[in-house]
Amino acid sequence: AAHSDHGRDVAHALLLAAQGKASAYKIKDEEKLVA
């Protein structure tokens, strides 16, 4: 169960970063993200 919690946290952080709502994380190169 702990592993799924970590995965969920990572997915949530990525979602917030993609929405521009995570000040600690920033997508620098969108082309690399979708490549």
mmCIF file as gemmi writes it, N, C-alpha and C atoms, coordinates in Angstrom:
data_model
loop_
_atom_site.group_PDB
_atom_site.id
_atom_site.type_symbol
_atom_site.label_atom_id
_atom_site.label_alt_id
_atom_site.label_comp_id
_atom_site.label_asym_id
_atom_site.label_entity_id
_atom_site.label_seq_id
_atom_site.pdbx_PDB_ins_code
_atom_site.Cartn_x
_atom_site.Cartn_y
_atom_site.Cartn_z
_atom_site.occupancy
_atom_site.B_iso_or_equiv
_atom_site.pdbx_formal_charge
_atom_site.auth_seq_id
_atom_site.auth_asym_id
_atom_site.pdbx_PDB_model_num
ATOM 1 N N . ALA Axp A 1 ? 0.821 -1.195 0 1 0 ? 1 A 1
ATOM 2 C CA . ALA Axp A 1 ? 0 0 0 1 0 ? 1 A 1
ATOM 3 C C . ALA Axp A 1 ? 0.864 1.258 0 1 0 ? 1 A 1
ATOM 4 N N . ALA Axp A 2 ? 1.996 1.204 0.654 1 0 ? 2 A 1
ATOM 5 C CA . ALA Axp A 2 ? 2.857 2.387 0.726 1 0 ? 2 A 1
ATOM 6 C C . ALA Axp A 2 ? 3.381 2.776 -0.653 1 0 ? 2 A 1
ATOM 7 N N . HIS Axp A 3 ? 3.661 1.778 -1.496 1 0 ? 3 A 1
ATOM 8 C CA . HIS Axp A 3 ? 4.169 2.095 -2.826 1 0 ? 3 A 1
ATOM 9 C C . HIS Axp A 3 ? 3.131 2.853 -3.649 1 0 ? 3 A 1
ATOM 10 N N . SER Axp A 4 ? 1.874 2.486 -3.532 1 0 ? 4 A 1
ATOM 11 C CA . SER Axp A 4 ? 0.839 3.194 -4.293 1 0 ? 4 A 1
ATOM 12 C C . SER Axp A 4 ? 0.677 4.624 -3.784 1 0 ? 4 A 1
ATOM 13 N N . ASP Axp A 5 ? 0.891 4.84 -2.504 1 0 ? 5 A 1
ATOM 14 C CA . ASP Axp A 5 ? 0.827 6.204 -1.962 1 0 ? 5 A 1
ATOM 15 C C . ASP Axp A 5 ? 1.91 7.081 -2.57 1 0 ? 5 A 1
ATOM 16 N N . HIS Axp A 6 ? 3.115 6.535 -2.698 1 0 ? 6 A 1
ATOM 17 C CA . HIS Axp A 6 ? 4.217 7.297 -3.291 1 0 ? 6 A 1
ATOM 18 C C . HIS Axp A 6 ? 3.911 7.621 -4.747 1 0 ? 6 A 1
ATOM 19 N N . GLY Axp A 7 ? 3.415 6.634 -5.475 1 0 ? 7 A 1
ATOM 20 C CA . GLY Axp A 7 ? 3.072 6.853 -6.877 1 0 ? 7 A 1
ATOM 21 C C . GLY Axp A 7 ? 1.99 7.902 -7.037 1 0 ? 7 A 1
ATOM 22 N N . ARG Axp A 8 ? 1.01 7.868 -6.166 1 0 ? 8 A 1
ATOM 23 C CA . ARG Axp A 8 ? -0.082 8.838 -6.206 1 0 ? 8 A 1
ATOM 24 C C . ARG Axp A 8 ? 0.453 10.246 -5.923 1 0 ? 8 A 1
ATOM 25 N N . ASP Axp A 9 ? 1.374 10.368 -4.977 1 0 ? 9 A 1
ATOM 26 C CA . ASP Axp A 9 ? 1.967 11.671 -4.659 1 0 ? 9 A 1
ATOM 27 C C . ASP Axp A 9 ? 2.745 12.226 -5.849 1 0 ? 9 A 1
ATOM 28 N N . VAL Axp A 10 ? 3.498 11.368 -6.526 1 0 ? 10 A 1
ATOM 29 C CA . VAL Axp A 10 ? 4.264 11.799 -7.702 1 0 ? 10 A 1
ATOM 30 C C . VAL Axp A 10 ? 3.312 12.247 -8.806 1 0 ? 10 A 1
ATOM 31 N N . ALA Axp A 11 ? 2.263 11.463 -9.049 1 0 ? 11 A 1
ATOM 32 C CA . ALA Axp A 11 ? 1.29 11.812 -10.082 1 0 ? 11 A 1
ATOM 33 C C . ALA Axp A 11 ? 0.601 13.138 -9.754 1 0 ? 11 A 1
ATOM 34 N N . HIS Axp A 12 ? 0.282 13.349 -8.504 1 0 ? 12 A 1
ATOM 35 C CA . HIS Axp A 12 ? -0.374 14.596 -8.096 1 0 ? 12 A 1
ATOM 36 C C . HIS Axp A 12 ? 0.572 15.783 -8.272 1 0 ? 12 A 1
ATOM 37 N N . ALA Axp A 13 ? 1.839 15.61 -7.921 1 0 ? 13 A 1
ATOM 38 C CA . ALA Axp A 13 ? 2.817 16.684 -8.093 1 0 ? 13 A 1
ATOM 39 C C . ALA Axp A 13 ? 2.985 17.022 -9.573 1 0 ? 13 A 1
ATOM 40 N N . LEU Axp A 14 ? 3.008 16.002 -10.437 1 0 ? 14 A 1
ATOM 41 C CA . LEU Axp A 14 ? 3.128 16.24 -11.872 1 0 ? 14 A 1
ATOM 42 C C . LEU Axp A 14 ? 1.903 16.982 -12.402 1 0 ? 14 A 1
ATOM 43 N N . LEU Axp A 15 ? 0.725 16.602 -11.947 1 0 ? 15 A 1
ATOM 44 C CA . LEU Axp A 15 ? -0.501 17.282 -12.36 1 0 ? 15 A 1
ATOM 45 C C . LEU Axp A 15 ? -0.462 18.753 -11.961 1 0 ? 15 A 1
ATOM 46 N N . LEU Axp A 16 ? -0.09 19.029 -10.732 1 0 ? 16 A 1
ATOM 47 C CA . LEU Axp A 16 ? -0.016 20.42 -10.268 1 0 ? 16 A 1
ATOM 48 C C . LEU Axp A 16 ? 1.017 21.21 -11.06 1 0 ? 16 A 1
ATOM 49 N N . ALA Axp A 17 ? 2.15 20.59 -11.367 1 0 ? 17 A 1
ATOM 50 C CA . ALA Axp A 17 ? 3.184 21.266 -12.152 1 0 ? 17 A 1
ATOM 51 C C . ALA Axp A 17 ? 2.664 21.581 -13.553 1 0 ? 17 A 1
ATOM 52 N N . ALA Axp A 18 ? 1.949 20.641 -14.151 1 0 ? 18 A 1
ATOM 53 C CA . ALA Axp A 18 ? 1.403 20.852 -15.492 1 0 ? 18 A 1
ATOM 54 C C . ALA Axp A 18 ? 0.367 21.97 -15.499 1 0 ? 18 A 1
ATOM 55 N N . GLN Axp A 19 ? -0.338 22.134 -14.408 1 0 ? 19 A 1
ATOM 56 C CA . GLN Axp A 19 ? -1.349 23.182 -14.302 1 0 ? 19 A 1
ATOM 57 C C . GLN Axp A 19 ? -0.748 24.517 -13.863 1 0 ? 19 A 1
ATOM 58 N N . GLY Axp A 20 ? 0.556 24.522 -13.569 1 0 ? 20 A 1
ATOM 59 C CA . GLY Axp A 20 ? 1.212 25.745 -13.118 1 0 ? 20 A 1
ATOM 60 C C . GLY Axp A 20 ? 0.905 26.091 -11.675 1 0 ? 20 A 1
ATOM 61 N N . LYS Axp A 21 ? 0.464 25.112 -10.902 1 0 ? 21 A 1
ATOM 62 C CA . LYS Axp A 21 ? 0.075 25.347 -9.508 1 0 ? 21 A 1
ATOM 63 C C . LYS Axp A 21 ? 1.117 24.857 -8.506 1 0 ? 21 A 1
ATOM 64 N N . ALA Axp A 22 ? 2.233 24.327 -8.976 1 0 ? 22 A 1
ATOM 65 C CA . ALA Axp A 22 ? 3.262 23.808 -8.072 1 0 ? 22 A 1
ATOM 66 C C . ALA Axp A 22 ? 4.491 24.699 -8.186 1 0 ? 22 A 1
ATOM 67 N N . SER Axp A 23 ? 4.706 25.528 -7.196 1 0 ? 23 A 1
ATOM 68 C CA . SER Axp A 23 ? 5.83 26.464 -7.265 1 0 ? 23 A 1
ATOM 69 C C . SER Axp A 23 ? 7.183 25.763 -7.135 1 0 ? 23 A 1
ATOM 70 N N . ALA Axp A 24 ? 7.202 24.589 -6.532 1 0 ? 24 A 1
ATOM 71 C CA . ALA Axp A 24 ? 8.464 23.877 -6.334 1 0 ? 24 A 1
ATOM 72 C C . ALA Axp A 24 ? 8.912 23.132 -7.591 1 0 ? 24 A 1
ATOM 73 N N . TYR Axp A 25 ? 7.982 22.907 -8.521 1 0 ? 25 A 1
ATOM 74 C CA . TYR Axp A 25 ? 8.287 22.155 -9.738 1 0 ? 25 A 1
ATOM 75 C C . TYR Axp A 25 ? 7.881 22.971 -10.948 1 0 ? 25 A 1
ATOM 76 N N . LYS Axp A 26 ? 8.689 22.855 -12.005 1 0 ? 26 A 1
ATOM 77 C CA . LYS Axp A 26 ? 8.4 23.596 -13.222 1 0 ? 26 A 1
ATOM 78 C C . LYS Axp A 26 ? 8.783 22.741 -14.426 1 0 ? 26 A 1
ATOM 79 N N . ILE Axp A 27 ? 7.932 22.719 -15.431 1 0 ? 27 A 1
ATOM 80 C CA . ILE Axp A 27 ? 8.24 22.005 -16.668 1 0 ? 27 A 1
ATOM 81 C C . ILE Axp A 27 ? 9.057 22.946 -17.536 1 0 ? 27 A 1
ATOM 82 N N . LYS Axp A 28 ? 10.306 22.571 -17.794 1 0 ? 28 A 1
ATOM 83 C CA . LYS Axp A 28 ? 11.202 23.436 -18.55 1 0 ? 28 A 1
ATOM 84 C C . LYS Axp A 28 ? 11.068 23.228 -20.05 1 0 ? 28 A 1
ATOM 85 N N . ASP Axp A 29 ? 10.862 21.984 -20.476 1 0 ? 29 A 1
ATOM 86 C CA . ASP Axp A 29 ? 10.818 21.669 -21.899 1 0 ? 29 A 1
ATOM 87 C C . ASP Axp A 29 ? 9.618 20.773 -22.173 1 0 ? 29 A 1
ATOM 88 N N . GLU Axp A 30 ? 8.528 21.359 -22.647 1 0 ? 30 A 1
ATOM 89 C CA . GLU Axp A 30 ? 7.302 20.598 -22.872 1 0 ? 30 A 1
ATOM 90 C C . GLU Axp A 30 ? 7.469 19.552 -23.971 1 0 ? 30 A 1
ATOM 91 N N . GLU Axp A 31 ? 8.344 19.798 -24.953 1 0 ? 31 A 1
ATOM 92 C CA . GLU Axp A 31 ? 8.568 18.822 -26.02 1 0 ? 31 A 1
ATOM 93 C C . GLU Axp A 31 ? 9.158 17.529 -25.464 1 0 ? 31 A 1
ATOM 94 N N . LYS Axp A 32 ? 10.086 17.626 -24.54 1 0 ? 32 A 1
ATOM 95 C CA . LYS Axp A 32 ? 10.664 16.435 -23.925 1 0 ? 32 A 1
ATOM 96 C C . LYS Axp A 32 ? 9.628 15.684 -23.094 1 0 ? 32 A 1
ATOM 97 N N . LEU Axp A 33 ? 8.702 16.413 -22.511 1 0 ? 33 A 1
ATOM 98 C CA . LEU Axp A 33 ? 7.679 15.803 -21.676 1 0 ? 33 A 1
ATOM 99 C C . LEU Axp A 33 ? 6.796 14.864 -22.485 1 0 ? 33 A 1
ATOM 100 N N . VAL Axp A 34 ? 6.462 15.236 -23.697 1 0 ? 34 A 1
ATOM 101 C CA . VAL Axp A 34 ? 5.562 14.424 -24.514 1 0 ? 34 A 1
ATOM 102 C C . VAL Axp A 34 ? 6.296 13.504 -25.478 1 0 ? 34 A 1
ATOM 103 N N . ALA Axp A 35 ? 7.603 13.602 -25.55 1 0 ? 35 A 1
ATOM 104 C CA . ALA Axp A 35 ? 8.39 12.767 -26.476 1 0 ? 35 A 1
ATOM 105 C C . ALA Axp A 35 ? 8.504 11.342 -25.988 1 0 ? 35 A 1
